[in-house]
Amino acid sequence: MAESTTRSINMQRRRDAILGEAQRVIGEQGFDALNLRALADAASVTVPTIYNLIGNKDALLMALFERAVTRIEAQLRDFETAPALERAEAVVIQSTGLFGADENFYRAALIAGEQLGYRTEMRTASKDFDARSVQMAANACRAGLREGLLRGRIDCDLLGAQMYAIYRTSLHDWVYQLITIDELRRNALRGFYVCLAADATDDFHAALMGKLDALANGETRAAEQAA
């Protein structure tokens, strides 16, 4: 029993070392730099060990992507019954908080997810995550409808899809280092507020305009400090 436990622990350590090196390479050098032979050398294992513990290159990408998805969804689980606006904001605030704490890992994992999306046989995992993300935003809209914040003139699934599309565009820009994590957060929140404002009741619309003004003022202060 003890020998079996020790063996499992050692296998997990080697698997973690392989994934750690893979995320470092992708995060620092890009997807094209990922090579299984070089990866095996960096992780102090053999190429057959990578195949035994994880699988081929696609399986490696899947493992990285699933790691990130598990962490993101666990972070958001506490907000499933939160008030509508807090639930919508959490999608952005909680995820960017995670990304900011380990930018190389999440860049690597999200690039892995993007690459999976290009492969017909591996596309399901990436599409499933997108679908769940759209539903998170749509569920926040449904909560807003129940709370009397939204009028219901725009379908909640349509609003959720548009909110996620805006988030994903900004996320892509951050992954490829075109914007900072703070810009990702501001851009995504601004997009969420504008989408919600399109169907908001008068009072909620005013509250959202206040949120947008606060974001704009924050950008102004950041620009002044950088000057």
ROMI-214433 format. One record per residue (C-alpha): residue number from 1; z, y, x. Coordinates in steps of 0.25 Angstrom, whole numbers, plus 5000, padded with zeros to 4 digits. Last residue first. Layout:
N
+-----+------+------+------+
: pos :   pz :   py :   px :
+-----+------+------+------+
: NUM :    Z :    Y :    X :
...
+-----+------+------+------+
END
This chain:
227
+-----+------+------+------+
: pos :   pz :   py :   px :
+-----+------+------+------+
: 227 : 4929 : 5242 : 5011 :
: 226 : 4935 : 5228 : 5008 :
: 225 : 4947 : 5234 : 5001 :
: 224 : 4938 : 5243 : 4993 :
: 223 : 4930 : 5231 : 4989 :
: 222 : 4942 : 5223 : 4985 :
: 221 : 4947 : 5234 : 4976 :
: 220 : 4934 : 5236 : 4969 :
: 219 : 4933 : 5221 : 4967 :
: 218 : 4947 : 5221 : 4961 :
: 217 : 4943 : 5232 : 4952 :
: 216 : 4931 : 5224 : 4947 :
: 215 : 4940 : 5212 : 4944 :
: 214 : 4950 : 5220 : 4937 :
: 213 : 4939 : 5227 : 4928 :
: 212 : 4934 : 5213 : 4925 :
: 211 : 4948 : 5209 : 4920 :
: 210 : 4949 : 5221 : 4912 :
: 209 : 4936 : 5218 : 4906 :
: 208 : 4941 : 5205 : 4902 :
: 207 : 4953 : 5210 : 4895 :
: 206 : 4944 : 5220 : 4887 :
: 205 : 4935 : 5208 : 4883 :
: 204 : 4948 : 5200 : 4879 :
: 203 : 4952 : 5212 : 4870 :
: 202 : 4938 : 5213 : 4864 :
: 201 : 4935 : 5198 : 4862 :
: 200 : 4928 : 5192 : 4873 :
: 199 : 4914 : 5185 : 4872 :
: 198 : 4906 : 5192 : 4884 :
: 197 : 4920 : 5195 : 4890 :
: 196 : 4922 : 5181 : 4894 :
: 195 : 4909 : 5180 : 4902 :
: 194 : 4913 : 5194 : 4909 :
: 193 : 4927 : 5189 : 4912 :
: 192 : 4922 : 5176 : 4918 :
: 191 : 4911 : 5183 : 4926 :
: 190 : 4921 : 5192 : 4932 :
: 189 : 4930 : 5181 : 4935 :
: 188 : 4919 : 5174 : 4942 :
: 187 : 4915 : 5186 : 4950 :
: 186 : 4930 : 5189 : 4954 :
: 185 : 4934 : 5175 : 4958 :
: 184 : 4921 : 5173 : 4966 :
: 183 : 4923 : 5187 : 4973 :
: 182 : 4937 : 5183 : 4977 :
: 181 : 4932 : 5170 : 4983 :
: 180 : 4922 : 5178 : 4991 :
: 179 : 4907 : 5179 : 4988 :
: 178 : 4894 : 5174 : 4995 :
: 177 : 4902 : 5162 : 5001 :
: 176 : 4893 : 5151 : 4996 :
: 175 : 4904 : 5145 : 4988 :
: 174 : 4908 : 5160 : 4983 :
: 173 : 4894 : 5162 : 4978 :
: 172 : 4894 : 5149 : 4971 :
: 171 : 4907 : 5152 : 4965 :
: 170 : 4902 : 5165 : 4959 :
: 169 : 4890 : 5158 : 4953 :
: 168 : 4900 : 5147 : 4948 :
: 167 : 4909 : 5157 : 4941 :
: 166 : 4898 : 5164 : 4934 :
: 165 : 4892 : 5151 : 4929 :
: 164 : 4906 : 5147 : 4925 :
: 163 : 4908 : 5159 : 4916 :
: 162 : 4894 : 5157 : 4910 :
: 161 : 4897 : 5142 : 4907 :
: 160 : 4911 : 5146 : 4901 :
: 159 : 4904 : 5157 : 4892 :
: 158 : 4894 : 5147 : 4887 :
: 157 : 4904 : 5136 : 4884 :
: 156 : 4913 : 5147 : 4877 :
: 155 : 4901 : 5150 : 4867 :
: 154 : 4899 : 5165 : 4866 :
: 153 : 4903 : 5172 : 4853 :
: 152 : 4917 : 5166 : 4854 :
: 151 : 4925 : 5179 : 4853 :
: 150 : 4933 : 5177 : 4866 :
: 149 : 4948 : 5181 : 4868 :
: 148 : 4953 : 5175 : 4855 :
: 147 : 4962 : 5164 : 4862 :
: 146 : 4953 : 5153 : 4857 :
: 145 : 4941 : 5160 : 4862 :
: 144 : 4947 : 5162 : 4875 :
: 143 : 4951 : 5147 : 4876 :
: 142 : 4936 : 5144 : 4873 :
: 141 : 4932 : 5153 : 4885 :
: 140 : 4942 : 5146 : 4894 :
: 139 : 4936 : 5133 : 4890 :
: 138 : 4922 : 5138 : 4893 :
: 137 : 4927 : 5142 : 4907 :
: 136 : 4933 : 5128 : 4910 :
: 135 : 4921 : 5122 : 4903 :
: 134 : 4912 : 5128 : 4913 :
: 133 : 4920 : 5123 : 4924 :
: 132 : 4920 : 5109 : 4918 :
: 131 : 4905 : 5109 : 4917 :
: 130 : 4903 : 5114 : 4932 :
: 129 : 4912 : 5103 : 4937 :
: 128 : 4904 : 5093 : 4929 :
: 127 : 4891 : 5099 : 4935 :
: 126 : 4896 : 5097 : 4949 :
: 125 : 4901 : 5083 : 4947 :
: 124 : 4888 : 5079 : 4939 :
: 123 : 4879 : 5083 : 4950 :
: 122 : 4881 : 5072 : 4959 :
: 121 : 4869 : 5063 : 4956 :
: 120 : 4860 : 5075 : 4954 :
: 119 : 4864 : 5082 : 4967 :
: 118 : 4863 : 5097 : 4967 :
: 117 : 4876 : 5098 : 4960 :
: 116 : 4883 : 5090 : 4971 :
: 115 : 4879 : 5101 : 4980 :
: 114 : 4886 : 5112 : 4972 :
: 113 : 4898 : 5103 : 4971 :
: 112 : 4898 : 5102 : 4986 :
: 111 : 4896 : 5117 : 4987 :
: 110 : 4908 : 5118 : 4978 :
: 109 : 4917 : 5109 : 4987 :
: 108 : 4913 : 5116 : 5000 :
: 107 : 4916 : 5130 : 4994 :
: 106 : 4929 : 5124 : 4988 :
: 105 : 4934 : 5119 : 5002 :
: 104 : 4929 : 5131 : 5010 :
: 103 : 4936 : 5141 : 5001 :
: 102 : 4950 : 5134 : 5001 :
: 101 : 4960 : 5143 : 4994 :
: 100 : 4949 : 5153 : 4989 :
:  99 : 4943 : 5142 : 4981 :
:  98 : 4956 : 5138 : 4974 :
:  97 : 4959 : 5152 : 4970 :
:  96 : 4944 : 5153 : 4966 :
:  95 : 4946 : 5141 : 4957 :
:  94 : 4959 : 5147 : 4951 :
:  93 : 4954 : 5161 : 4948 :
:  92 : 4940 : 5157 : 4943 :
:  91 : 4943 : 5146 : 4933 :
:  90 : 4957 : 5152 : 4931 :
:  89 : 4950 : 5165 : 4925 :
:  88 : 4945 : 5157 : 4913 :
:  87 : 4958 : 5150 : 4910 :
:  86 : 4966 : 5163 : 4911 :
:  85 : 4956 : 5170 : 4902 :
:  84 : 4958 : 5158 : 4892 :
:  83 : 4973 : 5156 : 4892 :
:  82 : 4977 : 5144 : 4900 :
:  81 : 4976 : 5130 : 4895 :
:  80 : 4966 : 5125 : 4905 :
:  79 : 4972 : 5134 : 4916 :
:  78 : 4981 : 5123 : 4923 :
:  77 : 4968 : 5114 : 4925 :
:  76 : 4961 : 5125 : 4933 :
:  75 : 4967 : 5122 : 4947 :
:  74 : 4964 : 5107 : 4944 :
:  73 : 4950 : 5110 : 4941 :
:  72 : 4948 : 5117 : 4954 :
:  71 : 4955 : 5107 : 4963 :
:  70 : 4947 : 5095 : 4956 :
:  69 : 4934 : 5103 : 4957 :
:  68 : 4936 : 5105 : 4972 :
:  67 : 4939 : 5091 : 4976 :
:  66 : 4927 : 5086 : 4967 :
:  65 : 4918 : 5095 : 4975 :
:  64 : 4922 : 5090 : 4988 :
:  63 : 4922 : 5075 : 4983 :
:  62 : 4908 : 5077 : 4977 :
:  61 : 4902 : 5083 : 4990 :
:  60 : 4907 : 5071 : 4998 :
:  59 : 4901 : 5062 : 4987 :
:  58 : 4888 : 5069 : 4989 :
:  57 : 4889 : 5067 : 5004 :
:  56 : 4892 : 5053 : 5003 :
:  55 : 4905 : 5046 : 5000 :
:  54 : 4919 : 5050 : 5000 :
:  53 : 4928 : 5040 : 5008 :
:  52 : 4918 : 5029 : 5011 :
:  51 : 4907 : 5039 : 5014 :
:  50 : 4915 : 5048 : 5022 :
:  49 : 4920 : 5036 : 5030 :
:  48 : 4906 : 5031 : 5032 :
:  47 : 4903 : 5045 : 5039 :
:  46 : 4915 : 5043 : 5048 :
:  45 : 4928 : 5051 : 5049 :
:  44 : 4934 : 5062 : 5057 :
:  43 : 4931 : 5073 : 5046 :
:  42 : 4922 : 5081 : 5055 :
:  41 : 4915 : 5069 : 5060 :
:  40 : 4913 : 5064 : 5046 :
:  39 : 4908 : 5077 : 5041 :
:  38 : 4898 : 5078 : 5052 :
:  37 : 4892 : 5064 : 5048 :
:  36 : 4893 : 5068 : 5033 :
:  35 : 4886 : 5081 : 5035 :
:  34 : 4889 : 5094 : 5027 :
:  33 : 4883 : 5106 : 5033 :
:  32 : 4873 : 5107 : 5022 :
:  31 : 4885 : 5110 : 5012 :
:  30 : 4889 : 5123 : 5019 :
:  29 : 4895 : 5126 : 5033 :
:  28 : 4910 : 5130 : 5030 :
:  27 : 4912 : 5125 : 5016 :
:  26 : 4903 : 5113 : 5017 :
:  25 : 4909 : 5109 : 5031 :
:  24 : 4923 : 5112 : 5027 :
:  23 : 4922 : 5104 : 5014 :
:  22 : 4916 : 5092 : 5021 :
:  21 : 4927 : 5093 : 5031 :
:  20 : 4938 : 5093 : 5020 :
:  19 : 4931 : 5082 : 5012 :
:  18 : 4931 : 5073 : 5025 :
:  17 : 4945 : 5076 : 5028 :
:  16 : 4949 : 5073 : 5014 :
:  15 : 4942 : 5060 : 5014 :
:  14 : 4949 : 5056 : 5027 :
:  13 : 4963 : 5060 : 5021 :
:  12 : 4960 : 5052 : 5008 :
:  11 : 4956 : 5040 : 5016 :
:  10 : 4969 : 5041 : 5025 :
:   9 : 4977 : 5042 : 5012 :
:   8 : 4971 : 5030 : 5006 :
:   7 : 4973 : 5022 : 5019 :
:   6 : 4988 : 5026 : 5019 :
:   5 : 4989 : 5022 : 5004 :
:   4 : 4983 : 5008 : 5007 :
:   3 : 4992 : 5006 : 5019 :
:   2 : 5004 : 5010 : 5011 :
:   1 : 5000 : 5000 : 5000 :
+-----+------+------+------+
END
